[in-house]
């Protein structure tokens, strides 16, 4: 909460300064964005100790996770892969997606654009690579969009034969 409080005003002020550059369909305004983020962090923190004690929250770090093969039905990655394509290279993306596929039957990654709101330079190669390995790839439009063009999710599953 301390870190959140240290940065939230700066982030919201940046958004306010460029408010015409954002999509205001889910969040209705920069103030609504702030309100929603405060609500979510409070909800998470109110559950954190209980969730940690029941092993719902564990620490892990891509591209190597400590879970068993196919331990989960779904692995979700939000606002890391593709978004930070200018900071995380293709190898990191490839290995991270592979690791998520190792631990889960389905992988979902959102959004598919970079911090600069551009098509990730790694996306097409990741799609090509995993398609060639027999995975089913879908790019689906989602309802949530804050960054213009940031309303698509990559879904990867094993192709059922």
Z-matrix of the N, CA and C atoms (Angstrom, degrees):
N
C 1 1.441
C 2 1.530 1 110.10
N 3 1.316 2 115.11 1 -36.57
C 4 1.465 3 119.16 2 178.97
C 5 1.526 4 110.50 3 -60.20
N 6 1.332 5 116.88 4 -47.70
C 7 1.469 6 120.39 5 -179.53
C 8 1.529 7 110.67 6 -64.06
N 9 1.316 8 116.91 7 -42.43
C 10 1.461 9 121.31 8 177.58
C 11 1.526 10 109.83 9 -56.73
N 12 1.329 11 116.35 10 -49.10
C 13 1.463 12 120.85 11 -179.22
C 14 1.525 13 112.56 12 -63.43
N 15 1.319 14 117.02 13 -30.64
C 16 1.461 15 120.97 14 178.95
C 17 1.530 16 112.42 15 -68.09
N 18 1.325 17 117.41 16 -30.27
C 19 1.473 18 120.19 17 -172.16
C 20 1.517 19 115.21 18 -111.98
N 21 1.313 20 119.15 19 -19.55
C 22 1.460 21 120.43 20 -170.05
C 23 1.530 22 112.92 21 -61.52
N 24 1.311 23 118.21 22 -43.15
C 25 1.469 24 119.25 23 -178.23
C 26 1.527 25 111.33 24 -64.66
N 27 1.318 26 116.60 25 -41.21
C 28 1.460 27 120.22 26 178.41
C 29 1.528 28 111.01 27 -61.67
N 30 1.312 29 116.06 28 -44.49
C 31 1.474 30 120.24 29 -179.97
C 32 1.528 31 110.63 30 -63.73
N 33 1.308 32 116.97 31 -47.50
C 34 1.469 33 120.13 32 -179.06
C 35 1.533 34 110.73 33 -64.76
N 36 1.322 35 117.32 34 -37.26
C 37 1.468 36 119.71 35 176.79
C 38 1.526 37 111.47 36 -64.21
N 39 1.331 38 117.15 37 -37.00
C 40 1.465 39 120.14 38 175.80
C 41 1.524 40 110.68 39 -64.78
N 42 1.319 41 116.08 40 -41.47
C 43 1.462 42 120.46 41 178.57
C 44 1.530 43 109.92 42 -64.73
N 45 1.335 44 117.10 43 -43.47
C 46 1.472 45 120.37 44 178.50
C 47 1.527 46 111.28 45 -59.17
N 48 1.321 47 116.14 46 -39.95
C 49 1.468 48 120.75 47 -178.51
C 50 1.522 49 112.14 48 -66.62
N 51 1.325 50 116.67 49 -20.35
C 52 1.471 51 121.87 50 -179.46
C 53 1.522 52 110.44 51 -126.90
N 54 1.317 53 117.20 52 33.56
C 55 1.474 54 121.16 53 -170.48
C 56 1.526 55 113.64 54 -58.84
N 57 1.321 56 118.30 55 -26.09
C 58 1.471 57 120.24 56 178.33
C 59 1.526 58 111.99 57 -75.14
N 60 1.319 59 117.08 58 -9.80
C 61 1.463 60 121.09 59 -178.85
C 62 1.536 61 112.92 60 -91.83
N 63 1.322 62 117.86 61 1.99
C 64 1.457 63 121.87 62 -175.37
C 65 1.521 64 110.17 63 -116.51
N 66 1.324 65 115.94 64 161.84
C 67 1.466 66 121.98 65 178.35
C 68 1.528 67 107.69 66 -98.23
N 69 1.308 68 116.42 67 120.58
C 70 1.469 69 121.10 68 -176.21
C 71 1.524 70 110.96 69 -108.06
N 72 1.321 71 116.20 70 58.96
C 73 1.467 72 119.99 71 177.50
C 74 1.531 73 110.69 72 -101.90
N 75 1.319 74 117.82 73 -47.40
C 76 1.472 75 121.14 74 177.35
C 77 1.527 76 108.74 75 -81.23
N 78 1.315 77 116.10 76 -60.57
C 79 1.458 78 121.15 77 171.80
C 80 1.527 79 105.19 78 -84.47
N 81 1.304 80 118.03 79 130.62
C 82 1.466 81 121.34 80 -172.77
C 83 1.525 82 113.35 81 -84.80
N 84 1.342 83 116.68 82 -16.89
C 85 1.462 84 120.66 83 -177.01
C 86 1.526 85 107.49 84 -168.86
N 87 1.328 86 117.83 85 170.24
C 88 1.464 87 119.01 86 174.96
C 89 1.540 88 112.37 87 -58.86
N 90 1.320 89 117.00 88 -36.97
C 91 1.467 90 120.23 89 177.96
C 92 1.530 91 111.04 90 -65.44
N 93 1.331 92 115.98 91 -39.36
C 94 1.463 93 120.29 92 177.77
C 95 1.527 94 110.54 93 -67.50
N 96 1.331 95 117.18 94 -38.77
C 97 1.464 96 121.28 95 174.97
C 98 1.523 97 109.76 96 -57.62
N 99 1.320 98 117.23 97 -48.59
C 100 1.464 99 121.49 98 179.10
C 101 1.531 100 110.71 99 -59.65
N 102 1.331 101 116.06 100 -47.89
C 103 1.464 102 120.53 101 179.58
C 104 1.535 103 110.99 102 -56.85
N 105 1.331 104 116.32 103 -45.98
C 106 1.469 105 120.40 104 -179.36
C 107 1.527 106 111.77 105 -65.11
N 108 1.324 107 117.59 106 -39.59
C 109 1.466 108 120.68 107 179.19
C 110 1.526 109 111.18 108 -67.38
N 111 1.330 110 117.43 109 -39.15
C 112 1.473 111 121.13 110 176.71
C 113 1.533 112 109.65 111 -63.16
N 114 1.309 113 116.18 112 -44.36
C 115 1.472 114 121.03 113 179.59
C 116 1.531 115 110.62 114 -59.72
N 117 1.313 116 117.21 115 -45.00
C 118 1.468 117 121.58 116 -177.76
C 119 1.528 118 111.34 117 -67.20
N 120 1.326 119 118.06 118 -43.95
C 121 1.466 120 119.63 119 -178.74
C 122 1.527 121 110.11 120 -65.78
N 123 1.311 122 117.35 121 -38.12
C 124 1.475 123 120.25 122 178.19
C 125 1.528 124 110.91 123 -65.65
N 126 1.328 125 116.44 124 -41.86
C 127 1.461 126 120.25 125 178.60
C 128 1.531 127 110.55 126 -63.10
N 129 1.330 128 116.65 127 -44.31
C 130 1.460 129 121.04 128 178.17
C 131 1.530 130 110.74 129 -61.12
N 132 1.314 131 116.78 130 -49.39
C 133 1.463 132 119.90 131 -177.26
C 134 1.528 133 112.33 132 -65.06
N 135 1.323 134 117.40 133 -32.10
C 136 1.469 135 119.55 134 177.91
C 137 1.531 136 111.64 135 -68.37
N 138 1.323 137 116.78 136 -22.20
C 139 1.465 138 121.66 137 -179.75
C 140 1.526 139 113.03 138 -101.08
N 141 1.323 140 117.27 139 -12.34
C 142 1.459 141 120.91 140 -167.64
C 143 1.529 142 113.93 141 -58.93
N 144 1.305 143 118.85 142 -52.17
C 145 1.478 144 120.46 143 -177.32
C 146 1.519 145 111.28 144 -61.79
N 147 1.322 146 116.32 145 -45.42
C 148 1.466 147 120.23 146 178.05
C 149 1.523 148 110.49 147 -62.24
N 150 1.318 149 116.92 148 -44.13
C 151 1.466 150 121.23 149 179.40
C 152 1.513 151 112.24 150 -65.27
N 153 1.319 152 116.58 151 -37.73
C 154 1.463 153 120.69 152 177.72
C 155 1.530 154 110.26 153 -65.99
N 156 1.325 155 115.95 154 -43.22
C 157 1.475 156 120.49 155 -179.87
C 158 1.527 157 112.49 156 -65.99
N 159 1.325 158 117.20 157 -27.77
C 160 1.470 159 120.47 158 179.13
C 161 1.532 160 111.61 159 -98.64
N 162 1.328 161 117.27 160 13.45
C 163 1.471 162 123.98 161 177.28
C 164 1.525 163 114.18 162 63.36
N 165 1.334 164 117.70 163 25.28
C 166 1.462 165 119.93 164 173.08
C 167 1.516 166 111.50 165 -82.29
N 168 1.325 167 116.89 166 -21.22
C 169 1.458 168 122.09 167 176.19
C 170 1.512 169 108.53 168 -118.68
N 171 1.304 170 115.89 169 117.91
C 172 1.457 171 121.14 170 176.62
C 173 1.526 172 107.83 171 -131.20
N 174 1.297 173 115.47 172 158.08
C 175 1.454 174 120.81 173 -179.30
C 176 1.524 175 109.01 174 -92.58
N 177 1.305 176 116.03 175 132.89
C 178 1.455 177 121.92 176 176.05
C 179 1.514 178 108.86 177 -150.79
N 180 1.325 179 115.90 178 165.32
C 181 1.456 180 118.71 179 -177.88
C 182 1.521 181 109.45 180 -148.33
N 183 1.330 182 114.32 181 120.52
C 184 1.458 183 118.62 182 175.03
C 185 1.519 184 109.04 183 -67.43
N 186 1.310 185 117.37 184 146.35
C 187 1.464 186 128.55 185 14.94
C 188 1.526 187 114.88 186 -97.36
N 189 1.323 188 119.65 187 14.08
C 190 1.471 189 120.80 188 -179.26
C 191 1.525 190 109.17 189 -128.35
N 192 1.323 191 115.57 190 119.53
C 193 1.454 192 121.49 191 179.93
C 194 1.529 193 109.71 192 -115.53
N 195 1.316 194 116.73 193 157.32
C 196 1.470 195 121.21 194 -174.27
C 197 1.526 196 113.26 195 -96.34
N 198 1.300 197 117.82 196 10.12
C 199 1.465 198 120.57 197 -177.69
C 200 1.519 199 111.10 198 -80.50
N 201 1.332 200 114.99 199 162.01
C 202 1.459 201 122.05 200 178.86
C 203 1.533 202 109.99 201 -76.09
N 204 1.322 203 115.77 202 159.47
C 205 1.465 204 121.19 203 175.20
C 206 1.520 205 109.93 204 -57.55
N 207 1.329 206 116.01 205 131.65
C 208 1.465 207 123.55 206 176.14
C 209 1.528 208 112.57 207 53.16
N 210 1.313 209 116.73 208 35.14
C 211 1.465 210 121.97 209 179.96
C 212 1.532 211 111.95 210 -69.88
N 213 1.329 212 116.93 211 -24.96
C 214 1.459 213 121.49 212 -174.95
C 215 1.520 214 111.47 213 -122.28
N 216 1.312 215 115.51 214 155.31
C 217 1.456 216 120.89 215 173.71
C 218 1.525 217 110.77 216 -76.41
N 219 1.333 218 115.83 217 -35.79
C 220 1.464 219 119.66 218 -175.44
C 221 1.529 220 110.02 219 -143.91
N 222 1.322 221 115.53 220 142.17
C 223 1.462 222 122.62 221 172.80
C 224 1.524 223 107.16 222 -120.14
N 225 1.319 224 116.25 223 127.83
C 226 1.452 225 122.49 224 -178.93
C 227 1.516 226 109.77 225 -111.83
N 228 1.308 227 116.34 226 137.92
C 229 1.456 228 121.47 227 174.35
C 230 1.520 229 107.37 228 -130.49
N 231 1.317 230 115.73 229 115.44
C 232 1.453 231 121.03 230 -177.12
C 233 1.522 232 110.51 231 -118.48
N 234 1.326 233 114.52 232 126.75
C 235 1.463 234 121.70 233 172.31
C 236 1.522 235 113.61 234 60.08
N 237 1.319 236 116.81 235 43.16
C 238 1.461 237 122.48 236 171.47
C 239 1.525 238 108.62 237 -136.71
N 240 1.328 239 116.39 238 -75.93
C 241 1.463 240 119.54 239 179.73
C 242 1.525 241 109.58 240 -64.28
N 243 1.302 242 116.10 241 143.63
C 244 1.456 243 127.00 242 -176.95
C 245 1.532 244 112.12 243 71.56
N 246 1.328 245 118.60 244 -45.00
C 247 1.459 246 119.59 245 178.91
C 248 1.531 247 110.89 246 -60.74
N 249 1.332 248 116.96 247 -40.09
C 250 1.462 249 121.95 248 -179.01
C 251 1.533 250 111.86 249 -101.93
N 252 1.309 251 116.48 250 37.21
C 253 1.464 252 121.44 251 -178.76
C 254 1.524 253 113.28 252 -60.64
N 255 1.310 254 117.62 253 -28.13
C 256 1.463 255 120.20 254 178.54
C 257 1.527 256 111.89 255 -76.83
N 258 1.326 257 117.21 256 -13.03
C 259 1.463 258 122.29 257 -178.38
C 260 1.528 259 112.87 258 -111.51
N 261 1.320 260 116.71 259 -27.23
C 262 1.469 261 122.72 260 -177.73
C 263 1.529 262 108.15 261 -115.64
N 264 1.315 263 117.08 262 122.03
C 265 1.464 264 120.73 263 -172.44
C 266 1.532 265 113.00 264 -75.29
N 267 1.325 266 113.90 265 174.69
C 268 1.461 267 120.65 266 -178.75
C 269 1.529 268 111.20 267 -57.95
N 270 1.332 269 117.65 268 -42.58
C 271 1.466 270 120.81 269 -179.95
C 272 1.521 271 111.83 270 -59.14
N 273 1.319 272 116.82 271 -41.13
C 274 1.470 273 120.05 272 177.51
C 275 1.525 274 109.92 273 -62.26
N 276 1.319 275 117.31 274 -44.62
C 277 1.464 276 121.12 275 178.92
C 278 1.531 277 111.06 276 -62.44
N 279 1.326 278 116.62 277 -48.20
C 280 1.456 279 121.24 278 -178.74
C 281 1.531 280 110.88 279 -59.75
N 282 1.314 281 116.80 280 -47.88
C 283 1.461 282 120.77 281 -178.84
C 284 1.523 283 112.31 282 -68.21
N 285 1.309 284 117.03 283 -35.76
C 286 1.465 285 120.32 284 179.33
C 287 1.524 286 111.60 285 -68.10
N 288 1.325 287 116.61 286 -44.41
C 289 1.465 288 119.51 287 177.02
C 290 1.527 289 109.73 288 -62.71
N 291 1.330 290 117.13 289 -42.83
C 292 1.462 291 120.64 290 178.07
C 293 1.511 292 112.23 291 -60.18
N 294 1.313 293 116.97 292 -39.84
C 295 1.464 294 120.89 293 178.88
C 296 1.526 295 111.35 294 -67.29
N 297 1.316 296 116.99 295 -40.49
C 298 1.463 297 119.42 296 177.28
C 299 1.530 298 110.85 297 -65.30
N 300 1.330 299 116.65 298 -37.74
C 301 1.465 300 119.58 299 176.94
C 302 1.525 301 111.49 300 -68.18
N 303 1.316 302 117.16 301 -28.77
C 304 1.465 303 120.40 302 177.36
C 305 1.531 304 110.59 303 -66.37
N 306 1.326 305 117.40 304 -39.05
C 307 1.462 306 120.10 305 -173.61
C 308 1.525 307 113.67 306 -93.73
N 309 1.349 308 118.17 307 -12.62
C 310 1.463 309 120.43 308 -175.17
C 311 1.520 310 111.84 309 -138.98
N 312 1.320 311 114.65 310 153.42
C 313 1.464 312 121.16 311 179.10
C 314 1.526 313 111.56 312 -75.35
N 315 1.321 314 116.18 313 -24.59
C 316 1.461 315 121.45 314 -178.96
C 317 1.522 316 109.15 315 -140.78
N 318 1.327 317 115.50 316 141.83
C 319 1.461 318 121.95 317 177.77
C 320 1.522 319 108.27 318 -121.60
N 321 1.326 320 115.26 319 136.50
C 322 1.461 321 121.21 320 174.73
C 323 1.524 322 108.55 321 -128.57
N 324 1.322 323 115.31 322 131.93
C 325 1.461 324 121.51 323 -178.33
C 326 1.526 325 108.78 324 -128.48
N 327 1.337 326 115.54 325 132.72
C 328 1.457 327 122.61 326 -177.40
C 329 1.519 328 109.12 327 -145.45
N 330 1.318 329 119.59 328 142.58
C 331 1.455 330 130.04 329 -13.94
C 332 1.523 331 110.77 330 -82.72
N 333 1.303 332 116.48 331 -179.27
C 334 1.466 333 121.59 332 -177.01
C 335 1.522 334 112.53 333 -107.25
N 336 1.318 335 116.20 334 12.03
C 337 1.464 336 120.93 335 178.58
C 338 1.533 337 109.53 336 -112.62
N 339 1.320 338 115.05 337 164.57
C 340 1.461 339 121.45 338 179.57
C 341 1.530 340 110.43 339 -86.01
N 342 1.311 341 115.14 340 175.16
C 343 1.463 342 120.67 341 175.29
C 344 1.529 343 111.97 342 -58.43
N 345 1.322 344 115.38 343 -26.26
C 346 1.469 345 120.45 344 179.24
C 347 1.533 346 111.79 345 -91.15
N 348 1.341 347 116.78 346 13.06
C 349 1.455 348 124.58 347 175.19
C 350 1.519 349 112.77 348 65.03
N 351 1.316 350 115.73 349 31.89
C 352 1.465 351 121.66 350 178.83
C 353 1.532 352 109.48 351 -111.95
N 354 1.308 353 116.00 352 157.50
C 355 1.463 354 122.84 353 174.37
C 356 1.529 355 108.19 354 -57.37
N 357 1.314 356 117.55 355 127.53
C 358 1.462 357 120.38 356 -179.29
C 359 1.522 358 110.75 357 -62.59
N 360 1.320 359 115.55 358 134.36
C 361 1.465 360 120.47 359 179.17
C 362 1.531 361 111.94 360 -68.65
N 363 1.322 362 118.59 361 -12.16
C 364 1.467 363 121.20 362 -179.23
C 365 1.531 364 113.29 363 -97.31
N 366 1.305 365 116.84 364 -17.18
C 367 1.472 366 120.28 365 -171.65
C 368 1.525 367 112.93 366 -60.32
N 369 1.313 368 118.69 367 -51.18
C 370 1.465 369 120.83 368 -175.41
C 371 1.530 370 111.53 369 -61.60
N 372 1.319 371 116.83 370 -39.89
C 373 1.470 372 120.21 371 179.73
C 374 1.527 373 111.61 372 -69.40
N 375 1.322 374 117.15 373 -37.22
C 376 1.469 375 120.69 374 176.55
C 377 1.532 376 109.18 375 -63.82
N 378 1.308 377 117.04 376 -45.73
C 379 1.475 378 121.33 377 178.61
C 380 1.525 379 110.04 378 -60.43
N 381 1.305 380 116.92 379 -47.29
C 382 1.469 381 121.70 380 179.74
C 383 1.533 382 111.03 381 -60.38
N 384 1.322 383 116.99 382 -46.08
C 385 1.461 384 121.57 383 -177.65
C 386 1.528 385 111.22 384 -62.12
N 387 1.325 386 117.44 385 -50.27
C 388 1.466 387 119.30 386 -175.83
C 389 1.527 388 112.34 387 -75.48
N 390 1.309 389 118.12 388 -26.13
C 391 1.465 390 120.44 389 171.94
C 392 1.527 391 109.17 390 -64.26
N 393 1.323 392 116.72 391 -43.25
C 394 1.475 393 120.58 392 -179.59
C 395 1.518 394 112.17 393 -66.21
N 396 1.339 395 117.04 394 -20.93
C 397 1.471 396 121.84 395 178.61
C 398 1.527 397 112.02 396 -91.11
N 399 1.333 398 117.08 397 5.61
C 400 1.463 399 120.73 398 175.25
C 401 1.519 400 115.43 399 92.67
N 402 1.318 401 117.47 400 11.12
C 403 1.463 402 119.92 401 178.32
C 404 1.512 403 110.19 402 -86.28
N 405 1.313 404 116.15 403 150.61
C 406 1.458 405 122.80 404 175.27
C 407 1.528 406 106.82 405 -90.59
N 408 1.316 407 115.53 406 127.64
C 409 1.455 408 121.99 407 -177.22
C 410 1.522 409 109.20 408 -115.94
N 411 1.317 410 116.17 409 130.43
C 412 1.462 411 121.55 410 173.53
C 413 1.520 412 108.16 411 -131.90
N 414 1.303 413 115.83 412 138.44
C 415 1.458 414 121.24 413 169.61
C 416 1.516 415 105.59 414 -111.36
N 417 1.332 416 115.44 415 115.87
C 418 1.457 417 121.07 416 -173.61
C 419 1.519 418 110.69 417 -114.72
N 420 1.307 419 114.65 418 140.63
C 421 1.452 420 120.56 419 174.04
C 422 1.531 421 107.81 420 -76.58
N 423 1.324 422 116.58 421 138.08
C 424 1.458 423 121.74 422 177.82
C 425 1.528 424 109.21 423 -117.71
N 426 1.306 425 116.18 424 162.59
C 427 1.462 426 120.77 425 -177.61
C 428 1.525 427 112.22 426 -72.35
N 429 1.329 428 117.58 427 -32.40
C 430 1.465 429 120.87 428 -175.56
C 431 1.522 430 110.78 429 -77.53
N 432 1.329 431 115.81 430 128.44
C 433 1.459 432 120.73 431 175.31
C 434 1.525 433 107.89 432 -151.22
N 435 1.320 434 116.32 433 118.37
C 436 1.459 435 121.96 434 172.80
C 437 1.525 436 109.49 435 -112.51
N 438 1.331 437 115.52 436 -45.73
C 439 1.464 438 120.34 437 174.17
C 440 1.529 439 107.67 438 -84.26
N 441 1.316 440 118.53 439 133.39
C 442 1.468 441 119.10 440 177.78
C 443 1.533 442 110.80 441 -56.53
N 444 1.312 443 115.94 442 127.37
C 445 1.461 444 121.34 443 -178.10
C 446 1.519 445 113.41 444 83.99
N 447 1.320 446 116.97 445 -2.84
C 448 1.465 447 120.95 446 -178.85
C 449 1.513 448 112.54 447 -93.82
N 450 1.315 449 115.65 448 50.39
C 451 1.464 450 120.18 449 -178.99
C 452 1.525 451 111.94 450 -125.72
N 453 1.324 452 115.24 451 32.79
C 454 1.459 453 119.52 452 177.57
C 455 1.517 454 110.06 453 -126.22
N 456 1.336 455 114.49 454 146.92
C 457 1.448 456 123.10 455 -179.51
C 458 1.528 457 108.85 456 -126.66
N 459 1.320 458 115.77 457 138.39
C 460 1.463 459 121.79 458 173.77
C 461 1.517 460 107.88 459 -90.76
N 462 1.330 461 115.40 460 129.50
C 463 1.469 462 121.13 461 176.71
C 464 1.524 463 107.24 462 -121.20
N 465 1.331 464 116.08 463 126.42
C 466 1.462 465 121.67 464 -179.68
C 467 1.523 466 108.16 465 -124.08
N 468 1.330 467 115.86 466 127.33
C 469 1.468 468 122.00 467 176.46
C 470 1.514 469 109.23 468 -136.98
N 471 1.315 470 114.95 469 158.98
C 472 1.461 471 119.30 470 174.11
C 473 1.512 472 108.19 471 -69.63
N 474 1.320 473 116.80 472 129.91
C 475 1.450 474 121.01 473 178.90
C 476 1.532 475 108.66 474 -67.33
N 477 1.314 476 116.51 475 124.51
C 478 1.472 477 120.96 476 -179.60
C 479 1.527 478 109.02 477 -82.15
N 480 1.329 479 115.32 478 126.38
C 481 1.475 480 120.26 479 -178.40
C 482 1.514 481 109.22 480 -102.56
